[in-house]
Amino acid sequence: MLKRILLLSFLIFSLAGSSLKAANYGKISGRVFDQETGEPLIGASVIVEGTQQGAATDLTGKFVILQIPPGEYNLRVDMMGYNSVRQTAVQVQSNRIAYADFSLASKVIGAEEVIVVAERPVIEKDIAATQRTVTANDITRIPTTSISDVLQTQPGVVSSGGLHFRGGRSGEVTYFIDGIPMTDPLFSEISSSEIINRDIIQEMQVISGTYSAEYGNSMSGIINITTKEGSSRLNGNLDIKSSKAGFEENSQNYNRLVLRGNLKGPIFSPKTNFYLSASHDDRDNYLPWGYRTERNIFGKITDRHLNNFKISLGLNLSTGKRKSYSHAWKYIPDQYWYEPRTNSKMAQLGITHTLTPRLYYTFNFYYSSYHYDSGDFDYRKLTPAYQRDANKEFYLQSFVSTYEEDDQKTFGLKSDLFWQAYNYNEVKFGFEVKQHELDRFYINTPYYDDHILDNYLKKPLEAAAYIQDKINFSSIILSAGLRFDLTDPNSDYWPNPYDTFNKRLDELKTAKVRTQLSPRLGISYPVSDKTVFHFGYGHYFQRPEYQFIYKSISESNSEGVYDVDKDGDIDYDDNIIMNLRSGNGRFGNPDLKPEKTITYEFGLSQQLFENYLFNVSVYSKRITNLTGARTFYPADKPEYWETFSLHINEDFAYNNGFEIQLRKIYGRFWSGQMNYTYSIAEGSSSGPLERVGIEEANRQTLKFFPLEFDQRHTINANLLFELRKGEGPSLGGVHILQNFRSSLLFQYGSGLPYTKGTRGATEPYEINNARLPENWTIDLKIERPIQFGSLEVMPYLEVYNLTNRKNVVYVDPFTGRPDYSYGRTTEYAANPLNWGSPRIIYLGLNLYFNPKRGR
């Protein structure tokens, strides 16, 4: 199979004419004309200062400069017989067009260079889907600690056991770092606070609507992160933040210390530079006990010595360890052995070759790995000895009943070719091949003969290819693409676990190689300079999480305890029989189909006044082939002597809603944005495990239920107040509050669903038939830089949950209260996990060495 995939990749590569991975670049387009006559100027030189990039104007006076990393740039235009014009603060975003027009006057002896400050466009005309860009400045200005915090401020995002975008399951979002996928293939998740240090982000694009064919294996959202690069001048910063400042008891108990440092500059030559970042986050739990420690190191080297080549090498290393609070273990935390440890690695080699000013390609080779284990203990020494208190609520002596250890590795090649065929036509080709290596060990109740076991080493293969064309007509912008995806589970399996017990060897199957085509269409219709309509449509596929594909498939193990049939050969058959004997075995299905979403989206962007932008998007999603689980009981067939569950494609859902956003771009004194989302997320089940072992909910029906993350109303509002240099009140001629900045973040969410039970009821409950109370918080950040020559000192204050509101996150299903349960003591019923975080206060100090002016 690998040979076939490599051959397919070679053919795609050849047809595309070296079709390789385009990094997260933007482009600058514009026109140069005579100031007096308005005639186009042919052959004018347009240079991006501080880089080796530029272009010459064509016969119509237009120019296009490709391959510009996100950031702020200065442009200079020179032409014989005309005064030079310099335009500053041109903002470039990934996969977007930055427009810059130049008006040149005839040269006058002794005239100086003309400097024009670029106005940041309020409205972007070429966006055919809901896409929001968060810059490095945005991240530092709002009161957030992790990337997850930042994402929760975006429209359509709900936090409930993970992040859900527009009503999708939490595993339906893919994270990209510099174009490289970083989502865990086994569980389709990412611990962003642990794996990614937020300081490395230059720009983060949040795409929650329809997206182009270059993105795949995702049904709800794309998080596209572009990391920072080095510079030609040495500079850096050190950030220290602590909650143990003595303001209040909660902050002291929380006892959090965050250290972050960054350094960038040249390596012997301006053409070679580096960026280095490190972070350390050590925090206790605001609950009675628990902790979390995370460390991250990121490094990136970029070289431009070879003409028309850019070579980059990136490395990201992260480690983490935590211990979560468990209410039953409240009085014996030392006996709660479950202290998961993680570490991840990501290495990337990127080569970008510019063939012509309008054509370039890139290679990106990457390797990523992720390790997880339950803690530093030997599961083989666990014993089932435990003791509860008189009320049988809290443990007085206890044990942990499971152990897990996972090692995941991915080797990949991702590549694209970018061709600006004409000023109005942009074409992309691309392909990707990646080989996973999934080594999983999981054991439940190891001290019993009939325990649950996962023990496998699998090497699935994935490949993809796409073509995308974006045409800018005079009155409409059309984006159309087609994507091809392939997944090979590379595994044999028994469709029915009882087939192996009954020795039906002819029933052993080989998993199919799954392929699919995904059409994508986007239309942007600029009615005027201030009004743009857009429409998006697409088919999106995502392979099921590998944990549900390979569950209970164990192929070999050297320990004789797993040799069920005592033949000396520990194999797949042994594990199936053992899991059947456990009485609640759950089995994966290597023949699961890809999950599918069809999405429609309509939107309007309207500029209001000078600096205000109003956006509204209406969307509809139909989701089929979701992974579920059906439980089979002995009554179903005479041969079933134990209950078991099997993962199949039987779940479905639909999500409808609309998003409204009002934004004021950075201006004098204040700026900010507010968004409101109304969403309906209903389906047959909230996740693949919802109906496992629940007889009354086992049989699939055509009825839709509110999903666990069906939050109908969400509001996010962020207001930034800023005084610039020379502004604010003065004392003795000194403006004491100049450069002062304050940010206020308000977040509101209506109540999430839960299933309310009735005591003594004999009929099955209606799933998610009640709602939790609404939640809201207010967060505050205040900062004020002080300049000391080449050193800038930035003290700041952060307050989370400013009003100290007790937000309810869980209630007893029978009483509907977070502090009362039938038959339970008051102490046990008032589980601190039922409420969200109290007010936490931080004091911080950020030191910038040799900072860029106007940062």
N, C-alpha and C positions, 0 to 999 in steps of 0.2 A: 504493500500500500504506500509506503514511504516513497518508493521509486516513482509511483504514479503521480503522487503529489508534487514531487520535485520536477517531474516532467511537465506537469500542468503549469507550475510556477514559471518554468523556463519559457514555455510557449506564451504565457501572458506577458512575461518580461519582453520577449522578442516583439510581440505585436504592438506593445506599448512604446517600443523604441527606447528601452531602458526605463521602465516604469518603476520609480522608486519613491520611498517615503518622503513626503513633504513635511517638514517640521512645522511648528506652530508659528508661521510667518504671516505678516500682513503685507500690503503693498500701498504705494503712494502713486496717485494719478492726478493729473492736472493739465493746465493749459498755460502757455506763455504767449502774451500778445503785446502789441505796441500800445502804449498808454494814450497816444493822441489819435491814432487812426483805428485802433481796435483790430488791426490785421494780425494774423498769426505770425509768430517769429519762428522761422525754420532753423534748426541746428543749434538752438540755445542749449547751453550746458547746465544741467540740474544736478547738484551734488548734495548728498546727505553728509553733513559735516560729522567728523569723527569716525567715518567709515570709508571703505573703498568703493562704495556703491553710488551709482548715479545713472543718468540717461541723457540722451539728446532728443530734442523735440522733432516730431515728424513734419510732413507737409501741411498738416492742419494745426501745427503748433502744440500738439498734445504729447504727453510723455507718460510712461509707466515705469516705476521702479519696483522690482519684485524682491522677495526674500528679505524683508525687513522684520527683525524680531520686535515683539511688542515693547512699547516704551515711548518716550517723548524725544523728538529730534528737531534739529535746526536744518533748514534747507537754504542753499545759495544758488542763485541763477546768474550766469555770466554770458554775455554776448558782445562781440565786437561792435562798438558804436553806441552801446547803451550802458547806463549806470547799473552796477550790480545791485541785486535785491536779495535781502536775506529775510527769510520767514522763520520765526522761532516758535517753539512749543507746539509742533505738529504731533498730534497723538495718533499712534499706530496700534491697532488691535489685531489679534490673531484672526486670520481668515476674513478680514474686513478690508475695505478700501478707504484710505485716508485721502481726502481731496485737498489740493493746494494749487490755486491759480496765482499767476504772477503778471503784474502789469509793469512793463519796463519803459522808462523815459529815455529819450535821446541823451547821449553823454554830454555833460557840461564840464569844462575845465575846472578842476578844483572841487567838483561835487563829491560828497561823501557817499558811502554805501547806504542804501535805504534799508531800514530794519522794520519789519512788520511782524507783530505778534499774531500768530494764528488763533482764530476763534475756534474753540472746540465745538463741533457740530452738535446741535441739540438732537437732530433726527438723523437716523441712518437709513439710507434709501435702498440698500442692497440686501437687507435682511428679509428672508422669506419664511422665518419661523421665530418662535419665542426664544430669544437668546439674550442673556444678561452677562455683562462683563464686570468682574470685580478686580480692581487693580491692587497693587501692593499698598498704595496710599489708603485705599478704602479699608483694607484689612487692619491697618494700624490705627485708623481713626475711630472705628466703632468698638464698643466694649465687648470683645470676644476673645477667647483663649485658643480655640482650635478651629480647624477647617469646618468641622461639623457645626460649630456655633455660627460660622459665617453662612453656611448653606441654609440654616434654619431661618435666616432673615429673608430668604428669597420667596417669591410667590409660588404657591402650589406645593410647598414642602411641608410635610407633617412628620414630627418625631414621635414614634411609638414603637419601641423595640427595634429601632433602626430608623433610617431616613426613607420616607416614601414620597416619590415625585408623582404628582397628579394621580393619586389613587392607586399606584402600582405597588407591588410587593417590594420589600427592602432590597432584595437581590437583583432588582431590575435596573440598576444604575451601574455604569462602567466608568472607572476613573482612569484618565490618561495623564502621564507625566512626560512632557516633551514628546508626545505622540506614542508613548509606550504604555500598553494596558497594565494596570497595577491591581486589578481585582483578583481576589483569591479564587482560583478555579474550582476548589473543592466545595466551598460554601458561598461563593459569589458575594463576598463582603470585603470590606477593607476597614481596618481600624485607623482612620485617617489621622487622629491625634497622635497615634503611636508611630505610624510608618512615615508620615509626612510632617516635617516641621514647617509651620505656616510661613516662617520668615524667608523660605527659599522661593516663594511664589512671586513672580513678576506680574502675572496675570492669570486669572481663573475665569473660564467661560462656563456658565451654567446653562445648558441647553435642555429644556424640559418639554419642548414641543416637538414638531417634526424636525428631523435633521437629515443631512445629506448622506449619500451612499458610502462615503468614506468611513462612516461609523457603523459598527455592527455589534452583535451579541449583546444587545441592550434594548429594552422595550419601554423604559420610562424616562431615562435621562442620561446625559453625558456630562461629566465633569472633566473639562479639558484644561490642564494646568501647564503653564509655561514657566519654567524656572529661570531664575536670574543668571546673568553671565558676569564675567569679570569686566574690568574697565582698564583704561590706559593710565589711570591714576590710583594710587594706593589709598584706600579708605575702608572704614568698617564701623561696627557699633557693638556695644555690649548692653544687654537688657537684663535687669535684675528686678524680680517681682516677688513679693511675699505677702501672705495673708496674716502673718503673726505680728501685727502692728499694735495690738493692745486696744483696739477700738471697741471690740465687743467679744463676748465669750465664743460665739459661733466661729468667728474668724480665727481665734486662738486655737480652738479645738481642731479646726480644719487643717491648720498648720501646713500651708502649701508654699513651696519655694520653686520658682521658675527661673532658670538661667538660659539666656540665648546669646549667641555671639556670631558675628559675621565679619568676614574679611575678604576683600577683593582687590585686584590690581594686576599689573603686568608681570610677566616672567621673562626678565632679561630684554624683552622687546615688546613694543606696543602691539605687535601682531600676534602675540601669545599672551593670554591672560587667564586668570583663575578666579574662582569664586568658592569660598569655603564657609560652611555654616555648621554650628553645633548647638544642641539644646539638651537641657536636663530639666525634667519636671518630676518633682517628688511631692506627693501629697497624701495626707491622711484622709480618712472619711469623715464627713460631717455626721454620719451615723455612729452608733456606739463603738464600732471598731471596723477596721478595714484600711487598706492603703492601695496606692498605685504609683509605680515608678516607671518613667519612660525616658529613653535617651536616643538621640538621633545625631548622625553625622552625614553631611552632604557635601560633596566636592565636585567641581566641574572645571575642566580645562578646555579652552578653545584656542585653536591655532589657525591663522590665515596666511602663512608664509607662502604656500603654493598658490600661484595665480589661478583665480576662479575656483579655488577649493576652500572649503571650511571644514575642519575636522574637530570634533568635540568628543570628549570622554567624560562620562558622568558616573558617579558612584554614590549610592544611598545605603546607609547602614542604620538599623534601628533595633533596639532591644526593649523589652517591657516585662514587668512582673506586677502582679496584683493579688489582692485578697478581698473578695467582696463580702459585705455583711450578710449573714444569714440569721434570721430571727430565732429559729429553733436552737441555734448554737450560741445564743446571746451570752450565756454564762461560761461557756467553755471554748472561746475562740482559739485557744492553743490546740484543741483537738480537731479543729476544722482544717484538715490537711490541704484542702483544695486551694492551691496558690499557683495559678497558671503562669507559665513563662513563655515568652515569644521572642523571636528574633527574625529579622528579614534583611535581605540583601537585594540590591538592584544595580546592575552594571550595564552601561550602554556605550556603544561606539557608533558615532554618527559621522557620515561623510556626505557633504553637499558639494555638488559640482555644477557650476553655472556654465552652460554651453553657449548661450547667447543672452543678451539682456532680457529676452522674453522666454527663455527655456532653461529650466534647471531640474536636476534630480538629486535624490539622496538615498543612501543606504543607512539603515539602522539595525545593527546587531544588538541583541539584548539578552540578558540572563537575569532571572529573578528567582528568589527562593523565600520560603516562609516556613518557620518551625513553630510548633505549638506543643506544649505538654502540660499535664495537669499539676505538676509540682515535683518537688524533690522527695519522693517517697517510693517505696517498693510495693507495688500493688499486690505482690504475692504474699506479703506479710499482713495484709488486712484481715481482720477477723470480725465476724458479725456480732460482737458483744456491745450492747448499748443499754442505757438506763435513762428513763424519763422521770420527771418530777411527779408529785402526787396527782397533779391534774393532767398528766400525760401530754404536756405542752412543750416544755423546754427540756433539752437533753442535759443530763448530769454526766453521762459518759456516752461517747458515740464514736462513729467511724465514717469514713468516706467510702462509698460503695462502687465508684467507677475510677477508671484510669484511661487517659487518652494521650496519644502521641502521634503527631502528624508532621510529615516532611513533604513539602511541595516544591518542585523545581520546574521552571519553564525556560526553554531555549527558543528564541524567535528571530525572525527576519521580517521587518516591516518596511515598506518602501513605496515611494510614489514618484511620479513625474508630473511637473507643473508646466503648462504651456499657455502663455498669453498669446493666443493665435492672432488676435487683432485687439485693438483698444476695447472692443465691446464683447470679446469672446474669450472665456477662460475655461481651459480643459484640464482635468486631472485624471490620471490613471493610477492604480495602485494594487498591490497584493500583499499578503501576509501569510507566513507559514510559522506555526509554533508547535513544539513538541513538549507535552507535559510529562512529568514523572511524579506520581502520587503514591506516597508510602504512608499508609494509615494503619494504626493499631488502636482499637478501642475495646475495653472489656468492662462489663457490668456484672456486679456480684461475683467476683472471681473465686470466692471461697465456696461456691456451690457448683455441683457438676453441671447443672443446666443453666449456664450463664449465657449472656449475650456477647457476641464477639464480632468485631471487624478486624481483619488482618490481611491486607492486600497491598500489592505493588502493581500499579497500572500505568500504562503509557499511552494515553489517548493522543490523537493527532488532530489538529485543526488547521484549516486553510481558508483563505478568502481572497476575493479580487473584486474590483469595482471600477466603474467609469462614471465620471461626473462632468457635466457641461453647464456652464453658467453664461448666459447670453444677455447682454445689456442692450435691449432695443431702445429706440428713442423714447418710448412711453411706457415700457414694461421690462422687468427683469425676470427672466425665466431660468430656473435651476432644475435640471432633470438628471437622474442618475439611476443606475442599476447595479445591484450588489449580488455577488455569489458567495455563499458560505458552505463549508463542508466540515463535518465532524465524524471522526472514526473512533468509537469507544475502544476498539481493539480488545474485545472480550467475548468469551463464551458464557452462556448462562442457561438456567432451567426456567422456562416461562412459568411453570407451576412448581413451587418447592417440593410438593409431594411426588413429583416425577422422579426425583433422585432417590427418595426413600423406597419407591416401588420399582427402582432399577429400570426405568424406561429410557434406556440409553439413546433411542432414536429421537427423543424429544430435546436433546441438548442442541441449542441453537448458537449461531454466531451473530453477534449484534450487527445490524445494518449500518452501512455508511450513509449518514443523513446529509442531504443537500437541499438548498432552497435558493430561490431568486427573490430579491426584495426590490421592487420599483419604488422610487422616491420622486416627488414632484413638489416644487416650490415656486410661487409666483409673487413678485413684489410689484405693486402698482403705485408709483408716486403720482398722486393727483396734482400736487404742487410741491413747492419747496418745503411746505409745512405739514403736508398730509400724505401718508403712505398707508395703503391697504396691503395685506399679505394673505396668502392662502397656502396651506401645506397639506400634503397627503403622502402617506407612506405605509409600507408593510415592514414590520420589524420582527425579526426572529431572535430567539435566544435559546441556546442549548440548556437543558436542565442542569442543575447543580450536580456535580459528579458524586456527591455524597448520596444522592438518590438513585444514581445509576449503578453504583458498585456496592451499596449497602449489603452486608452479610456475605459478600463474595470473598472467601478466604481460600487462598490457593496453596499455601505452604506455611509450615511453622515447625521448628525443631523440637518443641516441647511436647512430650507424649501425652500431656493432659488433654490435648485436643484431638487425640486419635480415638474417635467415638467407636468405630467398628473394630478397633484393636488389631488392625492388619499391618501396623507399622508404617503406613503411608498416610500422612496427615494431608487431607486435600479438601477441595471444595465441597464434596459430599458430606464430609464429617461436620463441617460448619453448618450446613443447612439442617442436618438432622439435629444438631445440638440446639440451634435456634428454634426449631419446631418444638423440641421437648421443653423449652423454657416456658411455653404457654402464651407468650406474647411476642413472638418473633416478628421482625419487620424486615422485608426483603426489597432490595433495589431491582431496577429493571434497565439493563443496558440497551434495550430497544425502545426507550422513551423517545417520543418525537420532540422536535424543537417547539418551544412555546411561541405563540404568535400573537401579535397586536396589530390591528389596523387603526390608524389614527387620522383624524381630520382636524384641521385648525384654521380659524379665520381670525384676523387681527387688524387693528387700526392703531397707527401712531400719529399723534397730532401735536404739533408744537403750539404751545399757548404762550402768548406774550413773547418775551425775548429769551428767557432762560428756563422755561417750564416745558416738560414733556409729559403728555398723557398717553398711556398705552392701555389697550384692552384686547384680550385674547379669549376666544370661545373655542372649546375643544370637545371632542368626543372620541373615546377609545373603546374598541371592542376586542376583548382578550379571550383567546381559546387555547386549548391544548395545555392549560396550566397543569403542573405536576400536583397530583393529589395522592391519596392513599385509600385503598378499599380494604376493609377488614373482613375476612372470611371466618365463619364459625363452623363448629362440627356439624351443626344442623344443615349446612349448605350442601354437603355431599357426604355419603357414607364413609369415604376414605379419610375425611378430615377428622383426626382425633385430637387436634389442638387448634386453638385460634392463631391466625397469622394475618399480617397486613402486607399488601403488595403495592408498590408505587406504580401508578398508571396516569395517562393523560386524560383526566376526566373533569378537571375544574375549569371554571369560566368566570368572567367578570365583565363589567362595563364601568367606565368612568366618564362622567360628564361634568362640565363646570366652566367657569369663566374667571379670569384674573383681571384686576384693574390696578394700574400703577400710576402714581403721580410723582414726578421727580423734578427737582430743581438742581440744575448742574451747579458746580462750584461758582460762587459769585461772592459779592461783598457781604460780609457779616454772617450770612447763614445760607445753608443749602441742606439737602436731604431728600428723602423719598418716603412714600407711604404706599403700601400695597394691600389689597383685599382679595381674598380668594373664596369663591363659593364652589364646593366640590361635592359630588355624589360618587361614592365608591362602593359598589355592591357586587356581590358574586356568590358563588357556591361555597367558598371557604376562604379564610384569610391566609392560609398557608398550607404546605404539603402535609403537615402533621395534625391538622385540626380535628380530623375525624378518625384518627387512629385509635382503635379500641373502644370507640363510643358507639354502642349499638344503635341508639336512637337516632344518631346523626350519620350512620354509616352509609345508608343507601342514597345514592346520588339522585337528586331531584332537579327539576327545572326552575326551582324557586330561587330568587335572589335575596340574599341577606345583607344587611350593612356589614362591611368588613371592619375588623378591629381598628383600622386606621382611617375610618370614614369620619373625618373631621369636616363638618359642613362649612364652618366659617373660620377663617384665619386672617389676622391683621398683623402687619409688621410696619412700624413707623420709626424712622431714624432721623433725628434732627441734629445737624452740626452747626454750632455757632463758633465763629472764628474772627479774631481781630488780627489784622496784618501789621506789618512794621509801620510805626508812626500813627497807629490808630488807638482809640481808647482814651480814658482819662489820663491826664498828665500831672505830675508832681515835681515842681522845680524844673519844668522843661523836659522831664523824662516821662515817657509813656509807660507806666508801670505794668500795664496789662497787654502791651503789644505782643503779638504772636500767641496770645492766649487762645486755647481751643477747648471746647466742651462738646461732648456727644451724648445724646440721650436716645436710648433704644427701648421701644415699647413693643411687646409681643403678646398677642391674644389668640387663644384657641378655644373653640366651643367644645363641649363635652364629647369624649370618645365613647363608642358603644361598649357595653358589656352584657353578658347574659344573666338576667335576673331570675333567680330560682324561687320556687314556692314550696314551702315545707309541706311534706305529705303528698305532693303532686304525683300522680301516676302516669300522666301523659308527658311525652317529650317536650322540653322547653323550646320556645321560639328563640333561635340563635340571635344574640346581640339585640335583645328587645328593650334595653334601657340605656341611659346615658349617664356618664360621669359628670360632675360639675365642670363649669368652664374654668380655664386657667389663664392667668396673665401675670406678666412680670414687667418691671421697669429696671433697666440697667443704665449706669452713668459712668462716663469717663471724662476726666479733666486733666489737661496737660498744658505745660508752658515751657518752651525752650529758652535757654540762656546761653549766649554765645561767649566763649573765651578763646579768641583767636581761632585756631584750627580745631578746637574742641567745642562741641555743642552738648550741653547738659539738659536733659529733658526729664524733670520729675513729673510723676503723674499719679492720679488716684482713680481706682476702679471700684465700683460698688455694684454687685450683682444682686438682684431682687431687692431693690432699694427700699420698698415698703415692707419687706419681711413677710410677704403674704404666704399663707399655708395653702399651697396648691395640692389638691387631691389627685393622686395618680392611680389609686386602686381602692376599691371598696369590697366589703363582704358581699358575695352575690345574693345572699338571702336578706340581709338587712339594708343593703344599699348605703352603708355607712363605713367610713374608714377606721372608726374607733369602737365598733361594737359588733360582736358576733354571737349568735345563739350558742349557749353551752360553753363559752370561753370566758376566761378571766379578763378583767379590764386590761391588765398588763399585756397579755398575749394578743388581744384584739387590736390594741393600739400599736400596731407594727410600724416603726418609723419609716419603713419602705413605702408605706401608703401615702406619704407626702413627698413633695419635691424639696429641692434644696432651700435652706433658709438664706437670710442675707449674709453675704460674704464680702469683706472689704479687703482690698489690696492696696499696698503702696509700692510704687515702682520707680526705677531710675534707669533711663536710657541714655547712654553715652555714645555720641557720634564723633568719630575721629576723621578729620579732614572731609567734612560733609560737603555735598554739592549744594551750592547756593540756590536758594529758592526751593529746597526740597519740600 
